[in-house]
């Protein structure tokens, strides 16, 4: 963990799908929760497309994935879980989505905000980053600056009592340009437990624990700890 690892009072995690927080940052989230931070997860899409089972319906899948996400969040000490129920695979970075995200920022007023790196399109020259990840990352960064900060954006929110909020510390997950490593050696088992909640999404569950440990080792290979998570951290000027 870097010496300047933040100790926020409030953390807001805005991601595209159920299971994105777990793969991207569950070890770090568990550290913040253990420090006493209030952590809110906002899941933008309903996750309704993520199944190859012939008998699965969208309605069943949405309910199942919400249950899995709640169990996963509980495993790492998340305080609050919000589902925005936007259609999986169909979202756009438009005014509707930006307003929804600004509302979350102004409601929960994070010291640290975590979301997707929208610049990551091709990952390790082996796979394509999900379009929803890029869309949510773009919309969230647009919401951070300048929309949530400036009071004349979405004035009806101010009329409802939601004051502008300035986010200064941003952690981007699934980035191809990481610049920040976190020691999750003390929380790697919580990360594994949280991922085990997503049974509908993970095949060969028996292989998961060692796969996650190995990924953590790979991240920490050049560091002085055993297991790590990596981020692109953006600290905005006041």
Backbone as JSON, one array per atom type, in Angstrom:
{
  "sequence": "XXXXXXXXXXXXXXXXXXXXXXXXXXXXXXXXXXXXXXXXXXXXXXXXXXXXXXXXXXXXXXXXXXXXXXXXXXXXXXXXXXXXXXXXXXXXXXXXXXXXXXXXXXXXXXXXXXXXXXXXXXXXXXXXXXXXXXXXXXXXXXXXXXXXXXXXXXXXXXXXXXXXXXXXXXXXXXXXXXXXXXXXXXXXXXXXXXXXXXXXXXXXXXXXXXXXXXXXXXXXXXXXXXXXXXXXXXXXXX",
  "N": [[0.84, -1.18, 0.0], [0.55, 2.21, -0.77], [2.14, 4.97, 0.91], [0.49, 7.16, 1.1], [-2.08, 6.23, 1.23], [-5.49, 6.77, 1.11], [-7.76, 7.72, 3.75], [-10.75, 7.75, 3.71], [-13.92, 9.19, 4.73], [-16.23, 8.73, 3.35], [-16.99, 6.67, 0.65], [-17.69, 6.23, -2.75], [-18.73, 3.95, -5.08], [-19.11, 3.47, -8.41], [-20.3, 1.5, -10.85], [-20.66, -0.61, -13.78], [-21.89, -3.24, -13.82], [-23.3, -5.88, -11.72], [-20.86, -7.64, -9.95], [-18.65, -6.27, -10.98], [-17.5, -4.5, -8.98], [-16.29, -6.36, -7.31], [-14.38, -7.85, -8.81], [-12.77, -5.69, -9.53], [-12.04, -4.17, -7.22], [-12.5, -5.19, -4.62], [-10.82, -5.95, -2.49], [-9.55, -3.55, -1.74], [-11.79, -1.99, -1.12], [-12.68, -3.43, 1.11], [-10.62, -2.8, 2.9], [-11.04, -0.03, 3.26], [-13.62, -0.11, 4.39], [-13.05, -1.46, 6.77], [-11.59, 0.5, 8.02], [-13.57, 2.13, 8.8], [-14.98, 3.59, 6.93], [-17.86, 4.81, 5.21], [-19.26, 3.04, 2.74], [-20.66, 3.13, -0.42], [-22.19, 1.3, -2.93], [-23.01, 1.75, -6.28], [-24.79, 0.3, -8.76], [-25.06, 0.37, -12.1], [-26.31, -0.88, -14.42], [-28.83, -3.44, -15.05], [-27.79, -5.95, -15.3], [-28.9, -7.88, -16.97], [-28.27, -9.41, -19.19], [-26.29, -11.25, -18.86], [-26.01, -14.24, -19.13], [-25.8, -17.59, -20.32], [-27.52, -19.63, -20.08], [-30.14, -21.72, -21.18], [-32.67, -21.78, -20.07], [-32.9, -19.5, -18.64], [-34.37, -16.37, -17.83], [-34.69, -12.84, -18.44], [-35.88, -11.51, -16.3], [-35.61, -13.31, -14.14], [-32.84, -13.41, -14.03], [-32.07, -10.79, -13.4], [-33.11, -10.52, -10.77], [-31.65, -12.57, -9.5], [-28.99, -11.73, -9.81], [-28.98, -9.37, -8.38], [-29.37, -10.35, -5.81], [-27.01, -11.83, -5.52], [-25.17, -9.74, -5.68], [-25.75, -8.28, -3.38], [-25.0, -10.1, -1.4], [-22.28, -10.28, -1.96], [-21.45, -7.64, -1.48], [-21.96, -7.45, 1.25], [-19.98, -9.12, 2.21], [-17.64, -7.66, 2.22], [-18.14, -5.49, 3.76], [-19.71, -3.34, 2.85], [-21.71, -0.42, 3.08], [-24.05, 0.4, 1.82], [-26.21, -0.31, -0.92], [-27.06, 0.46, -4.17], [-29.21, 0.17, -6.88], [-29.5, 1.1, -10.19], [-30.88, 0.12, -12.34], [-30.67, 0.28, -15.16], [-30.79, -0.69, -18.64], [-28.95, -3.55, -19.4], [-26.15, -3.52, -21.47], [-27.18, -1.6, -23.16], [-26.9, 1.04, -22.47], [-26.23, 4.57, -22.75], [-23.95, 7.31, -22.84], [-25.55, 9.73, -22.01], [-27.75, 12.57, -21.35], [-29.66, 11.65, -19.56], [-28.42, 9.45, -18.2], [-26.19, 10.76, -17.12], [-27.42, 12.6, -15.4], [-28.58, 10.87, -13.52], [-26.25, 9.84, -12.35], [-24.95, 12.13, -11.37], [-26.81, 12.74, -9.41], [-26.35, 10.64, -7.6], [-23.76, 11.26, -6.74], [-24.14, 13.77, -5.54], [-25.88, 13.05, -3.56], [-24.53, 11.15, -1.9], [-21.98, 12.19, -1.54], [-19.03, 11.71, -1.83], [-15.68, 11.26, -0.5], [-13.8, 9.8, -1.8], [-14.06, 8.51, -5.04], [-14.83, 5.72, -6.99], [-14.56, 4.2, -10.14], [-14.95, 2.93, -13.53], [-12.16, 2.89, -15.82], [-12.49, 4.76, -18.57], [-10.88, 4.89, -20.78], [-9.78, 2.49, -21.35], [-9.88, 0.28, -23.77], [-8.93, -1.96, -25.21], [-7.76, -4.74, -23.59], [-4.81, -5.8, -22.22], [-4.06, -6.72, -24.71], [-5.61, -8.92, -25.22], [-8.34, -9.09, -24.75], [-11.51, -7.41, -25.21], [-12.62, -4.48, -23.64], [-15.67, -4.18, -21.91], [-18.4, -2.54, -23.42], [-20.29, -1.25, -21.75], [-18.74, -0.77, -19.5], [-16.96, 1.2, -20.4], [-18.78, 3.2, -21.07], [-20.07, 3.8, -18.6], [-17.83, 4.65, -17.15], [-17.07, 6.95, -18.64], [-19.42, 8.54, -18.41], [-19.52, 8.87, -15.65], [-17.13, 10.27, -15.06], [-17.7, 12.59, -16.48], [-19.82, 13.42, -14.93], [-18.57, 13.91, -12.48], [-16.87, 16.09, -13.12], [-17.78, 18.71, -15.13], [-20.24, 18.54, -13.87], [-21.48, 17.67, -11.35], [-20.27, 19.4, -9.64], [-20.96, 22.07, -10.24], [-23.48, 24.29, -9.51], [-25.53, 25.15, -11.21], [-26.0, 23.14, -12.96], [-28.46, 20.77, -13.49], [-30.6, 22.04, -11.86], [-32.97, 21.35, -10.56], [-32.26, 19.39, -8.79], [-30.91, 20.77, -6.77], [-33.07, 22.19, -5.78], [-34.37, 20.13, -4.57], [-32.81, 19.75, -2.4], [-30.3, 18.71, -2.78], [-27.1, 19.46, -2.7], [-24.39, 20.91, -4.64], [-21.37, 19.01, -5.26], [-17.9, 18.46, -4.92], [-15.74, 16.25, -6.21], [-12.55, 15.0, -5.58], [-10.72, 12.92, -5.5], [-10.1, 10.13, -7.31], [-10.43, 6.77, -8.16], [-9.66, 4.56, -10.66], [-10.76, 1.59, -12.11], [-9.76, -1.52, -13.75], [-7.79, -0.55, -15.48], [-5.55, 0.25, -18.13], [-3.45, 1.83, -17.66], [-2.15, 1.83, -15.02], [-1.25, 3.46, -11.97], [-1.07, 3.22, -9.3], [-0.81, 1.23, -6.47], [-2.28, -1.07, -4.21], [-1.95, -2.67, -1.13], [-3.45, -5.58, -0.47], [-3.16, -7.74, 1.15], [-4.17, -8.37, 3.66], [-6.84, -8.55, 3.18], [-7.42, -10.25, 1.1], [-8.79, -12.68, 1.29], [-11.36, -11.87, 1.88], [-11.97, -10.61, -0.51], [-12.01, -12.84, -2.21], [-14.15, -14.26, -1.04], [-16.24, -12.46, -1.57], [-16.35, -12.58, -4.36], [-17.07, -15.22, -4.72], [-19.74, -15.1, -4.22], [-20.94, -14.57, -6.63], [-22.18, -16.71, -8.19], [-23.65, -17.2, -10.51], [-22.17, -16.13, -12.53], [-19.6, -17.11, -12.62], [-17.7, -19.67, -13.79], [-16.35, -22.94, -13.01], [-15.92, -22.72, -10.19], [-14.41, -23.84, -8.18], [-11.81, -23.32, -8.88], [-11.49, -20.67, -8.49], [-10.48, -19.35, -6.0], [-7.6, -19.73, -5.98], [-6.98, -18.62, -8.46], [-7.62, -15.91, -8.08], [-5.88, -15.29, -5.99], [-3.45, -15.65, -7.36], [-3.65, -13.67, -9.3], [-3.55, -11.46, -7.61], [-0.97, -11.78, -6.63], [0.49, -11.36, -8.98], [-0.02, -8.67, -9.48], [1.28, -7.52, -7.3], [3.89, -8.09, -7.75], [6.28, -6.57, -8.09], [6.31, -5.18, -5.8], [6.41, -4.67, -2.2], [4.75, -6.43, -0.92], [2.37, -9.17, -0.55], [-0.14, -9.64, -1.89], [-1.97, -7.7, -4.22], [-3.96, -4.91, -5.46], [-4.57, -2.89, -8.3], [-4.77, 0.46, -9.58], [-5.74, 3.27, -11.6], [-5.07, 6.21, -10.38], [-6.5, 9.37, -9.93], [-5.97, 12.52, -8.88], [-7.51, 15.39, -8.35], [-6.93, 18.91, -8.66], [-7.7, 21.3, -6.15]],
  "CA": [[0.0, 0.0, 0.0], [1.33, 3.43, -0.79], [2.08, 5.67, 2.18], [-0.59, 8.14, 1.1], [-3.37, 5.56, 1.07], [-6.47, 7.66, 1.74], [-8.65, 7.22, 4.8], [-11.96, 8.56, 3.5], [-15.13, 8.93, 5.5], [-17.28, 8.27, 2.43], [-16.52, 6.13, -0.63], [-18.76, 5.93, -3.7], [-18.3, 3.06, -6.15], [-20.11, 3.5, -9.49], [-19.84, 0.52, -11.83], [-21.67, -0.99, -14.76], [-22.59, -4.5, -13.6], [-22.98, -6.71, -10.57], [-19.55, -8.32, -9.94], [-17.55, -5.36, -11.32], [-16.74, -4.04, -7.81], [-15.54, -7.46, -6.71], [-13.18, -8.1, -9.62], [-11.91, -4.52, -9.64], [-11.59, -3.41, -6.05], [-13.08, -5.66, -3.36], [-9.82, -5.93, -1.43], [-9.38, -2.17, -1.31], [-13.04, -1.61, -0.45], [-12.67, -4.05, 2.44], [-9.72, -2.0, 3.73], [-11.73, 1.2, 3.63], [-14.71, -0.44, 5.32], [-12.44, -1.79, 8.06], [-11.17, 1.77, 8.61], [-14.76, 2.83, 9.24], [-15.59, 4.38, 5.87], [-19.19, 4.47, 4.69], [-19.06, 2.68, 1.34], [-21.88, 2.95, -1.19], [-22.08, 0.76, -4.28], [-24.06, 2.07, -7.26], [-24.72, -0.6, -9.91], [-25.83, 1.13, -13.09], [-27.19, -1.71, -15.26], [-29.55, -4.52, -14.35], [-27.1, -7.23, -15.48], [-29.92, -8.8, -17.48], [-27.83, -10.14, -20.39], [-25.12, -12.06, -18.55], [-26.23, -15.67, -18.92], [-25.94, -18.43, -21.5], [-28.45, -20.72, -19.76], [-31.3, -21.73, -22.07], [-33.91, -21.59, -19.31], [-32.84, -18.24, -17.89], [-35.07, -15.2, -18.35], [-34.13, -11.58, -17.97], [-36.44, -11.2, -14.99], [-34.96, -14.18, -13.15], [-31.43, -13.07, -13.93], [-31.95, -9.52, -12.66], [-33.32, -10.8, -9.35], [-30.55, -13.39, -9.02], [-27.75, -10.96, -9.74], [-29.1, -8.43, -7.26], [-29.13, -11.13, -4.59], [-25.57, -12.12, -5.47], [-24.42, -8.51, -5.4], [-25.94, -7.95, -1.97], [-24.16, -11.01, -0.62], [-20.89, -9.89, -2.2], [-21.22, -6.38, -0.78], [-21.93, -7.74, 2.69], [-18.73, -9.82, 2.54], [-16.54, -6.71, 2.39], [-18.54, -4.43, 4.68], [-20.33, -2.19, 2.17], [-22.79, 0.15, 3.87], [-25.28, 0.69, 1.08], [-26.21, -0.82, -2.29], [-28.05, 1.15, -4.98], [-29.35, -0.34, -8.24], [-30.14, 2.08, -11.07], [-31.78, -0.65, -13.21], [-30.57, 0.63, -16.57], [-30.72, -1.93, -19.42], [-27.63, -4.11, -19.64], [-25.7, -3.5, -22.86], [-27.9, -0.61, -23.97], [-26.77, 2.39, -21.92], [-25.51, 5.58, -23.5], [-23.52, 8.47, -22.07], [-26.47, 10.81, -22.39], [-28.15, 13.42, -20.23], [-30.4, 10.83, -18.59], [-27.48, 8.72, -17.36], [-25.37, 11.71, -16.36], [-28.22, 13.14, -14.3], [-28.67, 9.82, -12.5], [-24.97, 9.71, -11.65], [-24.78, 13.35, -10.58], [-27.68, 12.58, -8.25], [-25.67, 9.77, -6.63], [-22.62, 12.0, -6.19], [-24.63, 14.82, -4.64], [-26.55, 12.41, -2.42], [-23.62, 10.42, -1.01], [-20.93, 13.15, -1.26], [-17.84, 10.92, -1.52], [-14.31, 11.75, -0.45], [-13.15, 9.02, -2.86], [-15.0, 7.9, -5.98], [-14.21, 4.64, -7.77], [-15.34, 3.83, -11.32], [-14.19, 2.32, -14.63], [-11.32, 3.72, -16.68], [-13.14, 4.71, -19.89], [-9.9, 4.87, -21.87], [-9.33, 1.11, -21.57], [-10.72, -0.38, -24.78], [-8.33, -3.28, -25.44], [-7.13, -5.09, -22.32], [-3.67, -6.72, -22.31], [-4.05, -7.26, -26.08], [-6.24, -10.24, -25.18], [-9.79, -9.02, -24.72], [-12.09, -6.09, -25.36], [-13.34, -3.99, -22.48], [-17.12, -4.13, -22.14], [-18.91, -1.21, -23.77], [-20.93, -0.64, -20.58], [-17.69, -0.26, -18.61], [-16.48, 2.47, -20.95], [-19.86, 4.18, -21.0], [-20.23, 4.23, -17.21], [-16.66, 5.44, -16.79], [-17.17, 8.26, -19.27], [-20.52, 9.31, -17.81], [-19.18, 9.21, -14.27], [-16.15, 11.35, -15.07], [-18.43, 13.8, -16.88], [-20.62, 13.84, -13.78], [-17.64, 14.48, -11.49], [-16.45, 17.41, -13.59], [-18.09, 19.7, -14.09], [-21.68, 18.58, -13.63], [-21.85, 17.6, -9.93], [-19.63, 20.51, -8.93], [-21.52, 23.38, -10.55], [-24.86, 24.27, -9.03], [-26.52, 25.42, -12.24], [-26.32, 21.89, -13.64], [-29.58, 20.06, -12.86], [-31.05, 22.87, -10.73], [-34.05, 20.72, -9.79], [-31.65, 18.64, -7.68], [-30.69, 21.72, -5.68], [-34.38, 22.48, -5.21], [-34.7, 18.98, -3.74], [-31.91, 19.72, -1.26], [-29.02, 18.08, -3.14], [-26.14, 20.53, -2.98], [-23.23, 20.52, -5.46], [-20.29, 18.32, -4.54], [-16.66, 18.44, -5.69], [-14.94, 15.04, -6.0], [-11.15, 15.31, -5.88], [-9.88, 11.72, -5.48], [-10.78, 9.16, -8.18], [-9.73, 5.5, -8.41], [-10.2, 3.93, -11.87], [-10.5, 0.15, -12.16], [-9.55, -2.16, -15.05], [-7.07, 0.43, -16.28], [-4.32, -0.13, -18.81], [-2.42, 2.79, -17.26], [-2.16, 1.92, -13.55], [-0.19, 4.25, -11.33], [-1.28, 3.15, -7.85], [-0.93, -0.15, -6.01], [-2.77, -1.19, -2.83], [-1.66, -3.94, -0.46], [-4.68, -6.21, 0.02], [-2.79, -9.02, 1.75], [-5.02, -8.62, 4.82], [-8.25, -8.64, 2.78], [-7.57, -11.08, -0.09], [-9.81, -13.71, 1.51], [-12.66, -11.21, 1.74], [-12.19, -10.44, -1.95], [-12.41, -14.15, -2.74], [-15.5, -14.54, -0.55], [-17.19, -11.62, -2.28], [-16.49, -13.1, -5.72], [-17.79, -16.49, -4.65], [-21.18, -14.83, -4.21], [-21.45, -14.42, -8.0], [-22.18, -18.06, -8.76], [-24.24, -17.22, -11.85], [-21.25, -15.55, -13.49], [-18.26, -17.69, -12.54], [-17.57, -21.1, -13.98], [-15.22, -23.59, -12.32], [-15.79, -21.98, -8.94], [-13.36, -24.44, -7.36], [-10.52, -22.75, -9.27], [-11.5, -19.22, -8.27], [-9.6, -18.81, -4.96], [-6.2, -19.66, -6.39], [-6.86, -17.68, -9.57], [-7.62, -14.56, -7.52], [-4.62, -15.11, -5.28], [-2.38, -15.49, -8.34], [-3.78, -12.33, -9.87], [-3.05, -10.55, -6.59], [0.5, -11.89, -6.61], [1.01, -10.73, -10.19], [-0.1, -7.22, -9.28], [2.23, -7.12, -6.27], [5.17, -8.74, -8.05], [7.42, -5.67, -7.89], [6.08, -4.42, -4.58], [6.91, -5.32, -0.99], [3.67, -7.14, -0.26], [2.05, -10.44, -1.19], [-1.29, -9.54, -2.79], [-2.29, -6.31, -4.49], [-4.89, -4.43, -6.49], [-3.98, -1.72, -8.94], [-5.72, 1.46, -10.05], [-5.28, 4.56, -12.11], [-5.57, 7.2, -9.42], [-6.51, 10.73, -10.44], [-6.2, 13.46, -7.79], [-7.79, 16.68, -8.97], [-6.57, 20.1, -7.89], [-8.85, 21.96, -5.51]],
  "C": [[0.89, 1.24, 0.0], [1.15, 4.17, 0.54], [0.94, 6.66, 2.25], [-1.94, 7.48, 0.83], [-4.43, 6.36, 1.81], [-7.29, 6.95, 2.81], [-9.96, 8.02, 4.74], [-13.06, 8.22, 4.5], [-16.21, 8.32, 4.62], [-16.64, 7.85, 1.1], [-17.73, 5.82, -1.49], [-18.18, 5.13, -4.86], [-19.4, 3.01, -7.19], [-19.6, 2.61, -10.61], [-21.01, 0.08, -12.71], [-22.53, -2.17, -14.32], [-22.37, -5.05, -12.2], [-21.73, -7.54, -10.89], [-18.39, -7.42, -10.34], [-16.8, -4.86, -10.07], [-15.84, -5.12, -7.25], [-14.26, -7.74, -7.5], [-12.22, -6.91, -9.55], [-11.32, -4.02, -8.35], [-12.03, -3.94, -4.71], [-12.08, -5.65, -2.21], [-9.61, -4.54, -0.87], [-10.62, -1.66, -0.59], [-13.09, -2.18, 0.96], [-11.74, -3.31, 3.39], [-10.41, -0.73, 4.19], [-12.86, 0.94, 4.63], [-14.17, -0.75, 6.71], [-11.94, -0.54, 8.78], [-12.36, 2.57, 9.13], [-15.43, 3.67, 8.19], [-17.0, 3.87, 5.57], [-19.04, 4.26, 3.18], [-20.41, 2.44, 0.69], [-21.53, 2.39, -2.56], [-23.28, 1.23, -5.1], [-23.83, 1.18, -8.47], [-25.63, -0.03, -10.99], [-26.78, 0.24, -13.88], [-27.83, -2.83, -14.45], [-28.9, -5.88, -14.53], [-27.94, -8.29, -16.16], [-29.49, -9.61, -18.7], [-26.77, -11.2, -20.09], [-25.4, -13.51, -18.21], [-26.38, -16.38, -20.25], [-26.92, -19.58, -21.27], [-29.72, -20.61, -20.58], [-32.6, -21.4, -21.33], [-33.95, -20.25, -18.57], [-33.64, -17.16, -18.6], [-34.42, -13.95, -17.79], [-34.61, -11.27, -16.56], [-35.78, -12.03, -13.89], [-33.51, -13.76, -12.93], [-31.23, -11.77, -13.15], [-32.09, -9.76, -11.16], [-32.15, -11.59, -8.76], [-29.28, -12.56, -8.85], [-27.81, -9.89, -8.65], [-28.86, -9.14, -5.93], [-27.64, -11.44, -4.44], [-24.78, -10.87, -5.11], [-24.57, -8.09, -3.94], [-25.06, -8.82, -1.09], [-22.68, -10.63, -0.76], [-20.54, -8.6, -1.45], [-21.11, -6.59, 0.72], [-20.59, -8.34, 3.1], [-17.58, -8.86, 2.8], [-16.94, -5.49, 3.22], [-19.13, -3.19, 4.04], [-21.55, -1.73, 2.96], [-24.11, 0.21, 3.14], [-25.12, 0.21, -0.35], [-27.37, -0.19, -3.04], [-28.05, 0.55, -6.38], [-30.1, 0.69, -9.08], [-30.99, 1.44, -12.15], [-31.81, -0.17, -14.66], [-30.33, -0.64, -17.39], [-29.29, -2.34, -19.76], [-27.31, -4.07, -21.14], [-26.32, -2.43, -23.73], [-27.69, 0.82, -23.5], [-25.95, 3.28, -22.84], [-25.07, 6.68, -22.54], [-24.34, 9.66, -22.53], [-26.9, 11.57, -21.15], [-28.89, 12.64, -19.15], [-29.43, 10.12, -17.65], [-26.64, 9.68, -16.52], [-26.15, 12.31, -15.19], [-28.36, 12.13, -13.18], [-27.39, 9.75, -11.68], [-24.67, 10.96, -10.83], [-25.61, 13.27, -9.3], [-27.02, 11.71, -7.18], [-24.52, 10.52, -5.95], [-23.09, 13.05, -5.19], [-25.35, 14.25, -3.43], [-25.54, 11.87, -1.42], [-22.3, 11.14, -0.76], [-19.59, 12.48, -0.9], [-16.57, 11.74, -1.38], [-13.47, 11.06, -1.53], [-14.24, 8.42, -3.73], [-14.24, 6.88, -6.82], [-15.13, 4.28, -8.93], [-14.41, 3.2, -12.36], [-13.3, 3.35, -15.32], [-11.89, 3.66, -18.1], [-12.17, 4.66, -21.05], [-9.43, 3.46, -22.2], [-10.29, 0.43, -22.55], [-10.24, -1.79, -25.08], [-7.48, -3.6, -24.22], [-6.06, -6.15, -22.55], [-3.55, -7.38, -23.68], [-4.67, -8.66, -26.16], [-7.77, -10.2, -25.18], [-10.24, -7.57, -24.86], [-12.81, -5.7, -24.08], [-14.82, -3.82, -22.83], [-17.54, -2.7, -22.44], [-19.55, -0.51, -22.57], [-19.89, -0.1, -19.61], [-17.21, 1.11, -19.1], [-17.53, 3.57, -20.83], [-20.05, 4.71, -19.58], [-19.04, 5.05, -16.76], [-16.72, 6.84, -17.36], [-18.24, 9.12, -18.6], [-20.19, 9.74, -16.39], [-18.15, 10.32, -14.21], [-16.78, 12.66, -15.53], [-19.26, 14.34, -15.72], [-19.75, 14.48, -12.71], [-17.27, 15.91, -11.88], [-16.98, 17.67, -14.99], [-19.48, 19.57, -13.49], [-22.06, 18.58, -12.15], [-21.33, 18.79, -9.16], [-20.4, 21.82, -9.06], [-23.02, 23.4, -10.34], [-25.9, 24.51, -10.11], [-26.76, 24.23, -13.16], [-27.4, 21.16, -12.84], [-30.1, 20.82, -11.64], [-32.21, 22.26, -9.96], [-33.49, 19.89, -8.64], [-31.39, 19.57, -6.49], [-32.01, 22.07, -5.0], [-34.85, 21.34, -4.31], [-33.81, 18.88, -2.5], [-30.58, 19.06, -1.52], [-28.05, 19.18, -3.58], [-25.03, 20.03, -3.9], [-22.15, 19.87, -4.61], [-19.09, 18.2, -5.47], [-15.85, 17.2, -5.31], [-13.51, 15.32, -6.44], [-10.27, 14.07, -6.01], [-10.64, 10.6, -6.2], [-9.88, 7.95, -8.37], [-10.42, 4.83, -9.6], [-9.78, 2.47, -11.91], [-10.36, -0.33, -13.6], [-8.79, -1.24, -16.0], [-5.85, -0.21, -16.95], [-3.17, 0.83, -18.49], [-2.39, 2.93, -15.74], [-0.99, 2.75, -13.04], [-0.24, 4.14, -9.81], [-1.58, 1.71, -7.45], [-1.36, -0.17, -4.54], [-2.46, -2.59, -2.33], [-2.96, -4.5, 0.11], [-4.38, -7.57, 0.66], [-3.71, -9.38, 2.92], [-6.48, -8.84, 4.43], [-8.47, -9.53, 1.55], [-8.65, -12.14, 0.1], [-11.21, -13.11, 1.45], [-12.98, -10.96, 0.27], [-12.66, -11.75, -2.57], [-13.84, -14.48, -2.31], [-16.54, -13.72, -1.3], [-17.41, -12.11, -3.71], [-17.24, -14.43, -5.74], [-19.3, -16.3, -4.6], [-21.78, -14.81, -5.61], [-21.45, -15.76, -8.74], [-22.74, -18.1, -10.17], [-23.26, -16.77, -12.92], [-19.91, -16.25, -13.59], [-18.31, -19.2, -12.72], [-16.35, -21.65, -13.25], [-14.9, -22.86, -11.01], [-14.67, -22.54, -8.06], [-11.97, -23.86, -7.68], [-10.39, -21.27, -8.91], [-10.5, -18.76, -7.2], [-8.14, -18.69, -5.4], [-6.0, -18.7, -7.55], [-6.81, -16.24, -9.07], [-6.34, -14.3, -6.74], [-3.47, -14.88, -6.26], [-2.45, -14.12, -9.0], [-3.26, -11.28, -8.9], [-1.54, -10.58, -6.5], [1.11, -11.18, -7.82], [1.03, -9.21, -10.05], [1.01, -6.74, -8.36], [3.66, -7.56, -6.56], [6.37, -7.85, -7.75], [7.3, -4.85, -6.6], [6.56, -5.23, -3.37], [5.81, -6.02, -0.22], [3.25, -8.34, -1.1], [0.94, -10.33, -2.23], [-1.65, -8.07, -2.99], [-3.44, -6.12, -5.45], [-4.28, -3.15, -7.05], [-5.06, -0.84, -9.54], [-4.99, 2.54, -10.84], [-5.9, 5.61, -11.2], [-5.42, 8.59, -9.99], [-6.88, 11.64, -9.27], [-6.31, 14.85, -8.38], [-7.35, 17.82, -8.05], [-7.83, 20.73, -7.31], [-9.2, 23.25, -6.27]]
}
